[in-house]
Amino acid sequence: MIQVNKLSKGYGRQTIFDEVDFIINPGERVGLVGRNGHGKTTLFRMILGEEHQDSGTITIPNGYRIGHLSQHISFTEKTILKEGCLNLPHSEDGTDESYKVAAILHGLGFSTEDFDRHPSSLSGGFQIRLNLAKVLVSEPNLLLLDEPTNYLDIVSIRWLTKFLRSWKNELIVITHDRDFMDGVTTHTMAIHRQKIRKIEGTTQKLYAQILLDEEVYEKTRINDERKRKDVEQFINRFRAQANKAKAVQSRIKALQRHEKLSKLTEEKTLDFAFHSASFTGKQLLSAENVCFTFDADGPLLIQGLDLQIGKHDRIAIIGKNGKGKTTLLNLLAGELEPVNGTITPHPQLKTAFFGQTNINRLNLSRTIEEEIMDVHPDHSRGAARKICGAMMFEGDAALKKISVLSGGERSRVLLGKLLVSPANLLLLDEPTNHLDMESIDSLIEAVDVFRGAVVIVTHSELVLSAIATKLVVFDGGKITFFDGTYEDFLSRVGWSDETAEAEDAPRKEERQKGVNKKEARRLRAEIITNRSKTLNPLQKRIAELEGEISQLEKRVDEDTVRLLNASEKGNVSEIRDLTKAISHTRAEIDRLFAKLEKKTALFETKSREFEKLLGD
């Protein structure tokens, strides 16, 4: 258990935390959310003792072990498996528990053949995965994970989600992936306005509560402001009259005792729309029998791909890392040429390309404004400033040099450059990697209303579910086109190696020898049918409860407005009736939230049971 009291931290004039309090209780898995730059990583560093608070205390029990995902690379063993075994807890009976490490390595995308490789031979992303395996196998009392999905592919993220759901100790995770966070946590904790708010439940529940609290606060502030003005007018009118002196002094003291509520500052959010170019045809681009390799003597990375992109398509390219997803996007963008086959763009095709390497192409010596102006057809400073504002670089912030910006800020600059020129095809390669949750929501909305086509590479199942209606799937050593949503793909096809998760490879092979494939397919279809029969009614009831809560919250808002009006008029009976009605409605909201939590918990439990059945 960790206890934080009156914690304050600031850098110069910027306050990060202002006397915050919270407790992480035994067994809690907590998602830590907040805008980029609001102090999430700073809090981790203070818990680890790598940074010191200005005031307040962080109380950690004696012998309490904290593990964290380190970005620092330092390996001492000659093989990946031996390096992974370094952090295994000591076994009292001397039992070889390297199988635990092997299972985690498999889950994170390592093959059995990789185990004997030297750690230094790994790419940077897989070195981080090895660090993640080491911290997971160490079984600390508290596990701190800062953006663990950034270096994982979609299959590894799905495995990690299931692994962390069964984590018995405490966990705090920072991630921009809302689906991943809600899938593994029991509680959500937000850094908001220099304070910390923690509740049991999902990110959606927490943000809804914060929004409701701020609406009530603002209405109370407006009402208090009116009353304060009335009192001030009374004081000014009767200050000079001796017979009113006592009443005036009483009101002056009342004003001094009553804290003045400050107006809440507006939280800035990305607010933008992609500029659609007109298109009169049906197909924007056609790829036929496309083949590609970087090594003329090596195997083909992409082989025999056929793909047509219609003018309103939403296509997601998905699969493990290193299989060719970004390469395919570069081929479609015309930045690479196929070794065989043809890619034929329509004469009216206009693309806007957000690539992983494009961020590195930003000119470090330029300002944000100059980068936007550079791609604007008219080199208009006024238009560039509007784009800067939409990307949350308002006023003088637009004059910052690219060199001083964070990864997330540079991503926003690149998005801004995409907005300048009209396009009918968006090519997006991991556009959410450096964006916070609010910015990801804005991106999804902008893609949703875009009148052209979108091809996106992403590992985020949230983004996939919100955007994609067609898929290009890299899986099982081949590329396939799937005409349907990601949910359709999971239910009808699924990832080829999901049944191998967390298993020791030799034992898995022995089990698979006795499996009747036809019977396995029949059982799988039966489980999927039962899953639908069980989960669909639960989903429907959850949606109904959310709708009822939304309606009741709307009624509270309406009654609150009427209460303010009644207060102004001094209508005592109406004030009494409305106060009672608001109290009753809020009690009903709390009752429905309790029901919603139970239904949601049941849904998650049943989902896990069916996932295990399908895995078995």
C-alpha positions as CSV (number, residue, x, y, z in Angstrom):
1,M,0.0,0.0,0.0
2,I,1.2,3.5,-0.8
3,Q,-0.1,6.6,0.9
4,V,0.4,10.2,-0.4
5,N,-0.4,13.2,1.7
6,K,-0.4,16.9,0.9
7,L,2.0,16.4,-2.0
8,S,3.1,19.5,-3.9
9,K,5.4,19.9,-6.9
10,G,6.2,22.7,-9.3
11,Y,8.8,23.8,-11.8
12,G,9.4,27.6,-11.7
13,R,6.0,29.3,-12.1
14,Q,4.2,26.1,-13.2
15,T,2.4,24.1,-10.5
16,I,2.2,20.4,-11.2
17,F,0.6,19.2,-7.9
18,D,-1.1,21.3,-5.2
19,E,-1.4,19.4,-1.9
20,V,-2.8,16.2,-3.4
21,D,-3.8,13.1,-1.4
22,F,-4.4,9.5,-2.5
23,I,-4.0,5.9,-1.4
24,I,-3.2,2.8,-3.5
25,N,-4.8,-0.1,-1.5
26,P,-3.7,-3.7,-1.7
27,G,-4.7,-5.4,-5.0
28,E,-5.8,-2.2,-6.7
29,R,-4.9,-1.8,-10.4
30,V,-5.0,1.9,-11.1
31,G,-5.0,3.7,-14.5
32,L,-3.3,7.1,-14.2
33,V,-4.7,9.7,-16.7
34,G,-4.2,13.3,-17.4
35,R,-3.1,15.6,-20.2
36,N,0.4,15.4,-21.6
37,G,2.7,17.5,-19.4
38,H,0.4,17.5,-16.4
39,G,2.7,15.3,-14.3
40,K,2.0,11.6,-14.8
41,T,5.6,10.6,-15.3
42,T,6.7,13.1,-12.7
43,L,4.6,11.3,-10.1
44,F,6.2,8.0,-11.1
45,R,9.6,9.5,-10.6
46,M,8.7,10.7,-7.2
47,I,7.3,7.3,-6.1
48,L,10.6,5.8,-7.3
49,G,12.7,8.4,-5.5
50,E,14.2,9.7,-8.7
51,E,12.7,13.1,-8.1
52,H,11.8,15.0,-4.9
53,Q,8.5,16.7,-4.0
54,D,8.5,20.3,-2.8
55,S,6.4,19.3,0.2
56,G,4.2,16.5,1.4
57,T,4.9,12.8,2.0
58,I,4.9,9.6,0.0
59,T,4.7,6.7,2.5
60,I,5.9,3.3,1.4
61,P,6.0,0.3,3.7
62,N,9.3,-1.4,4.7
63,G,10.2,-4.2,2.4
64,Y,7.7,-3.1,-0.3
65,R,9.2,-3.7,-3.7
66,I,8.5,-1.4,-6.6
67,G,9.1,-2.5,-10.2
68,H,9.0,-0.2,-13.2
69,L,9.4,-0.4,-17.0
70,S,12.8,1.2,-17.6
71,Q,13.8,2.8,-20.9
72,H,17.4,2.4,-19.8
73,I,19.1,-0.5,-21.7
74,S,21.7,-2.5,-19.8
75,F,22.1,-6.2,-20.4
76,T,24.7,-8.5,-18.8
77,E,23.8,-12.0,-19.9
78,K,24.7,-13.7,-23.2
79,T,21.2,-14.9,-24.1
80,I,17.8,-13.4,-24.1
81,L,16.4,-16.2,-21.9
82,K,19.2,-15.9,-19.3
83,E,18.7,-12.1,-19.2
84,G,15.0,-12.6,-18.6
85,C,15.7,-15.0,-15.7
86,L,17.9,-12.4,-13.8
87,N,14.8,-11.0,-12.1
88,L,13.1,-14.2,-11.2
89,P,12.3,-14.3,-7.5
90,H,14.5,-16.7,-5.5
91,S,13.1,-20.2,-5.4
92,E,13.5,-21.8,-1.9
93,D,13.5,-25.4,-3.2
94,G,15.8,-24.6,-6.1
95,T,13.1,-25.4,-8.8
96,D,13.9,-24.2,-12.3
97,E,11.3,-21.6,-13.0
98,S,12.7,-20.4,-16.3
99,Y,9.4,-21.6,-17.9
100,K,7.8,-18.5,-16.4
101,V,10.2,-16.3,-18.3
102,A,9.7,-18.3,-21.5
103,A,5.9,-17.9,-21.2
104,I,6.2,-14.1,-20.8
105,L,8.7,-13.8,-23.6
106,H,6.4,-15.7,-25.9
107,G,3.5,-13.4,-25.0
108,L,5.6,-10.3,-25.8
109,G,6.4,-11.6,-29.3
110,F,9.7,-13.5,-28.8
111,S,10.0,-16.9,-30.6
112,T,11.7,-19.9,-29.1
113,E,14.5,-19.4,-31.6
114,D,15.1,-15.9,-30.2
115,F,15.9,-17.2,-26.7
116,D,19.5,-18.1,-27.5
117,R,20.2,-14.7,-29.3
118,H,22.3,-12.1,-27.6
119,P,20.2,-9.2,-26.2
120,S,22.3,-6.6,-28.0
121,S,21.2,-8.1,-31.3
122,L,17.6,-7.0,-30.7
123,S,16.0,-3.8,-32.1
124,G,15.4,-1.0,-29.8
125,G,11.7,-1.9,-29.5
126,F,12.4,-5.5,-28.6
127,Q,15.0,-4.4,-26.1
128,I,12.3,-2.5,-24.3
129,R,10.1,-5.6,-24.5
130,L,12.9,-7.6,-22.8
131,N,13.0,-5.0,-20.0
132,L,9.2,-5.4,-19.7
133,A,9.5,-9.2,-19.4
134,K,12.2,-8.7,-16.7
135,V,10.0,-6.5,-14.6
136,L,6.8,-8.6,-15.1
137,V,8.6,-11.8,-14.0
138,S,10.1,-10.1,-10.9
139,E,6.6,-9.9,-9.3
140,P,7.0,-6.6,-7.4
141,N,4.5,-5.4,-4.8
142,L,3.8,-2.4,-7.0
143,L,4.2,-2.4,-10.7
144,L,4.6,1.0,-12.5
145,L,4.1,0.9,-16.2
146,D,4.6,4.1,-18.2
147,E,3.2,3.7,-21.8
148,P,4.0,-0.1,-22.0
149,T,2.1,-0.4,-25.3
150,N,4.3,2.0,-27.2
151,Y,6.7,-0.7,-28.3
152,L,4.2,-3.5,-28.6
153,D,2.1,-4.8,-31.6
154,I,-1.6,-5.5,-31.4
155,V,-1.1,-9.2,-30.6
156,S,1.3,-8.5,-27.7
157,I,-1.0,-5.8,-26.4
158,R,-3.8,-8.3,-26.3
159,W,-1.6,-10.8,-24.4
160,L,-0.4,-8.1,-21.9
161,T,-4.0,-7.1,-21.3
162,K,-4.9,-10.7,-20.2
163,F,-1.7,-11.0,-18.2
164,L,-2.3,-7.8,-16.2
165,R,-6.0,-8.7,-15.5
166,S,-4.7,-11.5,-13.3
167,W,-2.0,-9.3,-11.6
168,K,-2.5,-9.9,-7.8
169,N,-0.4,-7.1,-6.5
170,E,-0.7,-3.3,-7.0
171,L,-0.4,-1.7,-10.4
172,I,-0.3,1.9,-11.7
173,V,-0.3,2.2,-15.5
174,I,0.0,5.3,-17.7
175,T,-1.2,4.8,-21.3
176,H,-2.9,6.7,-24.0
177,D,-4.8,3.5,-25.0
178,R,-8.1,3.9,-23.3
179,D,-9.3,0.3,-24.2
180,F,-6.1,-1.2,-22.8
181,M,-6.3,0.8,-19.6
182,D,-10.0,0.1,-18.9
183,G,-9.3,-3.6,-19.8
184,V,-6.7,-4.1,-17.0
185,T,-7.6,-1.6,-14.2
186,T,-9.9,-1.7,-11.2
187,H,-9.7,2.1,-10.5
188,T,-8.9,5.2,-12.4
189,M,-7.0,8.2,-11.1
190,A,-6.8,11.6,-12.9
191,I,-4.4,14.4,-12.6
192,H,-6.7,17.4,-13.1
193,R,-6.2,21.1,-12.3
194,Q,-3.2,20.3,-10.1
195,K,-5.2,17.8,-8.0
196,I,-5.7,14.1,-8.1
197,R,-9.1,12.4,-8.3
198,K,-9.5,8.6,-7.9
199,I,-12.6,6.5,-8.3
200,E,-13.4,2.8,-8.7
201,G,-14.3,2.2,-12.3
202,T,-13.3,3.2,-15.9
203,T,-11.9,6.3,-17.5
204,Q,-15.4,7.1,-18.9
205,K,-16.9,7.0,-15.4
206,L,-14.2,9.2,-13.9
207,Y,-14.4,11.9,-16.7
208,A,-18.2,11.9,-16.5
209,Q,-18.0,12.5,-12.8
210,I,-15.4,15.3,-13.2
211,L,-17.6,17.0,-15.9
212,L,-20.6,16.8,-13.6
213,D,-18.7,18.2,-10.6
214,E,-17.4,21.1,-12.7
215,E,-20.9,21.9,-14.0
216,V,-22.2,22.0,-10.5
217,Y,-19.2,24.1,-9.4
218,E,-19.7,26.6,-12.2
219,K,-23.5,27.0,-11.4
220,T,-22.7,27.5,-7.7
221,R,-20.0,30.0,-8.6
222,I,-22.4,32.1,-10.7
223,N,-25.1,32.0,-8.0
224,D,-22.5,33.0,-5.3
225,E,-21.3,35.8,-7.5
226,R,-24.8,37.2,-7.8
227,K,-25.3,37.0,-4.1
228,R,-21.9,38.6,-3.4
229,K,-22.9,41.5,-5.7
230,D,-26.2,42.0,-3.8
231,V,-24.3,42.1,-0.5
232,E,-21.7,44.5,-1.9
233,Q,-24.5,46.8,-3.1
234,F,-26.1,46.7,0.3
235,I,-22.8,47.6,2.0
236,N,-22.1,50.5,-0.4
237,R,-25.7,51.8,-0.1
238,F,-25.9,51.8,3.7
239,R,-22.3,52.2,4.8
240,A,-22.8,55.8,5.8
241,Q,-26.0,55.3,7.7
242,A,-25.5,54.9,11.5
243,N,-28.7,52.9,12.0
244,K,-27.5,50.3,9.5
245,A,-23.9,50.1,10.8
246,K,-24.5,46.7,12.6
247,A,-26.1,45.1,9.5
248,V,-23.3,46.5,7.3
249,Q,-20.5,45.1,9.5
250,S,-22.3,41.7,9.7
251,R,-22.4,41.5,5.9
252,I,-18.8,42.6,5.6
253,K,-17.7,39.8,7.9
254,A,-19.9,37.3,6.1
255,L,-18.2,38.2,2.8
256,Q,-14.8,37.8,4.3
257,R,-15.7,34.4,5.7
258,H,-17.2,33.2,2.5
259,E,-14.5,32.0,0.1
260,K,-14.8,33.5,-3.4
261,L,-15.0,30.8,-6.0
262,S,-12.6,31.4,-8.9
263,K,-13.8,30.8,-12.5
264,L,-12.4,27.5,-13.9
265,T,-9.8,28.0,-16.6
266,E,-10.8,26.3,-19.9
267,E,-9.0,23.1,-20.7
268,K,-7.6,23.2,-24.2
269,T,-8.4,20.4,-26.6
270,L,-7.5,19.7,-30.2
271,D,-10.3,21.0,-32.4
272,F,-9.7,20.4,-36.1
273,A,-11.0,18.9,-39.3
274,F,-9.1,17.5,-42.3
275,H,-9.6,19.5,-45.5
276,S,-11.4,17.3,-48.0
277,A,-10.6,17.5,-51.7
278,S,-13.3,16.7,-54.3
279,F,-13.2,13.4,-56.1
280,T,-15.6,12.2,-58.9
281,G,-14.4,8.7,-59.4
282,K,-15.0,5.4,-57.5
283,Q,-11.5,4.1,-56.8
284,L,-8.8,6.5,-55.5
285,L,-6.0,3.9,-55.9
286,S,-5.5,0.4,-57.2
287,A,-2.7,-2.1,-56.2
288,E,-2.3,-5.3,-58.2
289,N,0.0,-8.2,-57.4
290,V,2.3,-5.9,-55.4
291,C,5.6,-7.4,-54.2
292,F,8.4,-5.7,-52.2
293,T,11.6,-6.5,-50.5
294,F,14.5,-4.4,-49.2
295,D,17.0,-7.2,-50.0
296,A,17.1,-8.4,-53.6
297,D,18.4,-11.7,-52.4
298,G,16.1,-12.1,-49.4
299,P,12.5,-13.2,-49.0
300,L,9.7,-10.9,-50.0
301,L,8.3,-8.7,-47.3
302,I,5.1,-8.1,-49.3
303,Q,3.9,-10.7,-51.8
304,G,1.1,-10.7,-54.3
305,L,-1.0,-8.0,-52.7
306,D,-4.2,-6.8,-54.4
307,L,-6.0,-3.8,-52.9
308,Q,-8.5,-1.2,-54.1
309,I,-9.2,1.9,-52.1
310,G,-12.6,3.4,-52.6
311,K,-13.4,7.1,-52.1
312,H,-15.0,6.6,-48.7
313,D,-13.1,3.5,-47.5
314,R,-11.8,3.2,-43.9
315,I,-9.0,0.6,-44.1
316,A,-6.8,-0.5,-41.2
317,I,-3.4,-2.2,-41.7
318,I,-2.8,-4.5,-38.7
319,G,-0.3,-7.1,-37.6
320,K,2.9,-7.7,-35.6
321,N,5.8,-5.3,-35.8
322,G,8.4,-5.8,-38.5
323,K,6.0,-7.6,-40.9
324,G,5.6,-4.8,-43.4
325,K,2.8,-2.5,-42.3
326,T,4.7,0.8,-42.5
327,T,6.4,-0.4,-45.7
328,L,2.9,-1.0,-47.3
329,L,1.8,2.5,-46.3
330,N,5.0,4.0,-47.8
331,L,4.3,2.1,-51.0
332,L,0.8,3.5,-51.2
333,A,2.2,7.0,-50.5
334,G,4.6,6.6,-53.4
335,E,7.7,6.9,-51.2
336,L,8.7,3.3,-52.2
337,E,8.4,1.5,-55.5
338,P,7.2,-2.1,-55.7
339,V,9.7,-4.7,-57.1
340,N,6.8,-6.3,-58.9
341,G,3.2,-5.4,-59.6
342,T,1.6,-2.0,-60.0
343,I,0.1,0.7,-57.9
344,T,-2.1,2.9,-60.0
345,P,-3.4,6.2,-58.5
346,H,-6.4,8.0,-59.9
347,P,-5.5,11.3,-61.7
348,Q,-7.5,13.2,-59.0
349,L,-5.8,11.5,-56.1
350,K,-4.5,13.9,-53.4
351,T,-2.9,12.3,-50.4
352,A,-2.0,13.6,-46.9
353,F,0.6,11.3,-45.2
354,F,1.3,11.1,-41.5
355,G,4.4,8.8,-41.2
356,Q,6.5,7.6,-38.3
357,T,9.6,9.1,-39.9
358,N,7.9,12.3,-41.0
359,I,8.2,13.7,-37.5
360,N,12.0,13.5,-37.9
361,R,11.7,15.5,-41.1
362,L,10.5,18.6,-39.2
363,N,13.1,21.4,-39.4
364,L,14.4,21.8,-35.8
365,S,15.6,25.4,-36.4
366,R,12.1,26.5,-37.5
367,T,9.2,27.7,-35.4
368,I,5.9,25.9,-35.4
369,E,4.4,28.8,-37.4
370,E,7.1,28.6,-40.0
371,E,6.7,24.8,-40.4
372,I,2.9,25.3,-41.1
373,M,3.5,28.3,-43.4
374,D,6.1,26.3,-45.4
375,V,3.4,23.9,-46.7
376,H,0.6,26.4,-47.0
377,P,-0.2,27.2,-50.7
378,D,-0.3,31.0,-50.0
379,H,2.4,30.9,-47.3
380,S,-0.2,32.8,-45.3
381,R,0.8,33.7,-41.7
382,G,-2.8,34.3,-40.6
383,A,-4.0,30.9,-41.9
384,A,-0.9,29.3,-40.3
385,R,-1.8,30.9,-36.9
386,K,-5.3,29.5,-37.1
387,I,-3.9,26.0,-37.7
388,C,-1.5,26.5,-34.8
389,G,-4.4,27.5,-32.5
390,A,-6.4,24.4,-33.5
391,M,-3.3,22.3,-32.6
392,M,-3.2,24.0,-29.1
393,F,-0.3,26.3,-30.0
394,E,-2.0,29.6,-29.3
395,G,-0.4,33.0,-29.3
396,D,3.3,33.1,-28.7
397,A,3.4,29.3,-28.3
398,A,3.3,29.2,-32.1
399,L,6.8,30.8,-32.1
400,K,8.4,27.9,-30.2
401,K,11.3,26.2,-32.0
402,I,10.6,22.6,-33.2
403,S,13.8,21.6,-31.3
404,V,12.3,22.3,-27.9
405,L,9.1,20.4,-28.4
406,S,8.2,17.0,-26.9
407,G,7.3,14.0,-29.1
408,G,3.6,14.7,-28.6
409,E,3.9,18.4,-29.5
410,R,5.8,17.5,-32.7
411,S,3.0,15.0,-33.6
412,R,0.6,17.9,-33.3
413,V,2.8,20.0,-35.6
414,L,2.8,17.3,-38.2
415,L,-1.0,16.9,-37.9
416,G,-1.2,20.7,-38.4
417,K,0.8,20.4,-41.7
418,L,-1.7,17.7,-42.9
419,L,-4.6,20.1,-42.4
420,V,-3.2,22.8,-44.7
421,S,-3.6,21.1,-48.1
422,P,-6.8,19.5,-49.4
423,A,-6.7,15.7,-49.6
424,N,-9.1,12.8,-50.5
425,L,-6.9,10.1,-49.1
426,L,-5.4,10.2,-45.6
427,L,-2.5,7.8,-44.9
428,L,-1.9,7.6,-41.2
429,D,1.0,5.6,-39.6
430,E,0.5,5.2,-35.8
431,P,-0.9,8.8,-35.5
432,T,-1.9,8.3,-31.8
433,N,1.5,7.3,-30.5
434,H,2.3,10.6,-28.8
435,L,-1.3,11.9,-28.3
436,D,-3.1,11.9,-25.0
437,M,-6.6,10.4,-24.7
438,E,-8.5,13.7,-25.4
439,S,-6.4,14.3,-28.5
440,I,-7.0,10.8,-29.7
441,D,-10.8,11.3,-29.3
442,S,-10.5,14.5,-31.4
443,L,-8.5,12.6,-34.1
444,I,-11.2,9.9,-34.3
445,E,-13.9,12.6,-34.6
446,A,-11.9,14.3,-37.4
447,V,-11.4,11.1,-39.3
448,D,-15.1,10.2,-38.9
449,V,-16.3,13.4,-40.6
450,F,-13.6,13.3,-43.3
451,R,-15.2,13.0,-46.7
452,G,-12.4,11.1,-48.4
453,A,-10.8,7.7,-47.7
454,V,-8.5,6.7,-44.8
455,V,-5.8,4.0,-44.6
456,I,-4.4,3.7,-41.0
457,V,-1.7,1.6,-39.4
458,T,-2.5,1.3,-35.7
459,H,-2.2,-1.1,-32.7
460,S,-5.0,0.5,-30.8
461,E,-8.1,-1.6,-30.7
462,L,-10.1,1.5,-29.6
463,V,-9.1,3.3,-32.8
464,L,-9.7,0.1,-34.9
465,S,-13.2,-0.3,-33.5
466,A,-14.0,3.4,-34.1
467,I,-12.6,3.7,-37.6
468,A,-12.0,0.6,-39.6
469,T,-14.6,-1.1,-41.9
470,K,-12.0,-3.1,-43.9
471,L,-8.6,-4.6,-42.9
472,V,-5.3,-5.6,-44.4
473,V,-4.0,-8.3,-42.0
474,F,-0.3,-9.3,-41.6
475,D,-0.6,-12.6,-39.8
476,G,0.7,-16.2,-40.0
477,G,3.4,-15.2,-42.5
478,K,1.0,-13.9,-45.1
479,I,-1.1,-10.8,-46.0
480,T,-4.9,-11.1,-46.3
481,F,-7.6,-8.6,-47.1
482,F,-10.6,-8.8,-44.7
483,D,-13.9,-7.1,-45.7
484,G,-15.4,-6.3,-42.3
485,T,-14.8,-4.6,-39.0
486,Y,-12.1,-5.6,-36.4
487,E,-14.8,-7.2,-34.2
488,D,-15.9,-9.3,-37.2
489,F,-12.3,-10.4,-37.8
490,L,-11.8,-11.4,-34.2
491,S,-15.0,-13.5,-34.1
492,R,-14.7,-15.0,-37.6
493,V,-11.0,-15.5,-38.0
494,G,-8.9,-14.3,-35.1
495,W,-5.1,-14.0,-34.7
496,S,-3.3,-17.2,-35.6
497,D,-1.2,-17.6,-32.5
498,E,-3.5,-16.4,-29.7
499,T,-4.0,-19.9,-28.4
500,A,-0.2,-20.0,-27.8
501,E,-0.1,-17.3,-25.3
502,A,1.7,-17.9,-22.0
503,E,2.5,-21.5,-22.9
504,D,5.8,-23.3,-23.0
505,A,6.4,-24.1,-26.7
506,P,7.4,-27.8,-26.3
507,R,4.4,-28.6,-24.0
508,K,2.2,-26.8,-26.4
509,E,3.4,-28.9,-29.3
510,E,2.6,-32.1,-27.4
511,R,-0.9,-30.9,-26.6
512,Q,-1.6,-29.9,-30.2
513,K,-0.6,-33.4,-31.5
514,G,-3.8,-34.8,-29.9
515,V,-6.2,-32.1,-31.0
516,N,-8.8,-33.0,-33.6
517,K,-8.9,-29.8,-35.7
518,K,-12.5,-30.4,-36.9
519,E,-13.7,-30.9,-33.3
520,A,-11.7,-27.8,-32.3
521,R,-13.5,-25.7,-34.9
522,R,-16.9,-27.0,-33.8
523,L,-16.1,-26.2,-30.2
524,R,-14.9,-22.8,-31.1
525,A,-18.1,-22.0,-33.0
526,E,-20.2,-23.2,-30.1
527,I,-18.3,-21.1,-27.6
528,I,-18.6,-18.0,-29.9
529,T,-22.4,-18.6,-30.1
530,N,-22.7,-19.0,-26.4
531,R,-20.6,-15.9,-25.9
532,S,-23.0,-13.8,-28.0
533,K,-26.0,-15.2,-26.2
534,T,-24.5,-14.3,-22.8
535,L,-22.8,-11.0,-23.6
536,N,-25.2,-9.4,-26.0
537,P,-28.0,-9.1,-23.4
538,L,-25.5,-7.7,-20.8
539,Q,-24.2,-5.2,-23.4
540,K,-27.8,-4.2,-24.1
541,R,-28.6,-3.7,-20.4
542,I,-25.4,-1.7,-19.9
543,A,-26.4,0.6,-22.7
544,E,-29.9,1.0,-21.2
545,L,-28.4,1.9,-17.8
546,E,-26.1,4.4,-19.4
547,G,-29.0,5.9,-21.2
548,E,-31.1,6.2,-18.1
549,I,-28.2,7.8,-16.2
550,S,-27.7,10.3,-19.0
551,Q,-31.4,11.2,-18.9
552,L,-31.4,11.7,-15.2
553,E,-28.2,13.7,-15.3
554,K,-29.9,15.9,-17.9
555,R,-32.9,16.3,-15.5
556,V,-30.5,17.3,-12.7
557,D,-29.0,20.0,-14.9
558,E,-32.5,21.3,-15.9
559,D,-33.7,21.3,-12.3
560,T,-30.5,23.1,-11.2
561,V,-31.1,25.9,-13.6
562,R,-34.7,26.2,-12.4
563,L,-33.4,26.2,-8.8
564,L,-31.1,29.1,-9.6
565,N,-34.0,31.0,-11.1
566,A,-36.2,30.3,-8.1
567,S,-33.4,31.4,-5.8
568,E,-33.2,34.7,-7.6
569,K,-36.9,35.2,-7.2
570,G,-36.9,34.1,-3.6
571,N,-39.6,31.4,-4.3
572,V,-39.2,29.4,-1.1
573,S,-41.7,26.6,-1.9
574,E,-40.2,26.0,-5.4
575,I,-36.7,26.0,-3.9
576,R,-37.7,23.4,-1.4
577,D,-39.4,21.2,-4.1
578,L,-36.5,21.5,-6.5
579,T,-33.9,20.8,-3.9
580,K,-35.8,17.6,-2.9
581,A,-36.2,16.6,-6.5
582,I,-32.5,17.1,-7.3
583,S,-31.6,15.0,-4.2
584,H,-33.9,12.2,-5.2
585,T,-32.6,12.2,-8.8
586,R,-29.0,12.1,-7.7
587,A,-29.8,9.2,-5.3
588,E,-31.4,7.4,-8.3
589,I,-28.3,8.1,-10.4
590,D,-26.1,6.6,-7.6
591,R,-28.4,3.5,-7.5
592,L,-28.1,3.1,-11.3
593,F,-24.3,3.6,-11.3
594,A,-24.1,0.8,-8.7
595,K,-26.2,-1.4,-11.0
596,L,-24.0,-0.4,-14.0
597,E,-20.8,-1.3,-12.1
598,K,-22.2,-4.8,-11.3
599,K,-23.3,-5.4,-14.9
600,T,-20.0,-4.1,-16.2
601,A,-18.1,-6.3,-13.8
602,L,-20.2,-9.3,-14.8
603,F,-19.7,-8.5,-18.5
604,E,-15.9,-8.3,-18.0
605,T,-15.8,-11.5,-15.9
606,K,-17.9,-13.4,-18.5
607,S,-15.7,-12.0,-21.3
608,R,-12.6,-13.3,-19.6
609,E,-14.2,-16.7,-19.1
610,F,-15.0,-17.0,-22.8
611,E,-11.5,-15.7,-23.8
612,K,-10.0,-18.5,-21.7
613,L,-12.4,-21.1,-23.2
614,L,-11.4,-20.0,-26.7
615,G,-7.7,-20.0,-25.7
616,D,-8.0,-23.5,-24.3
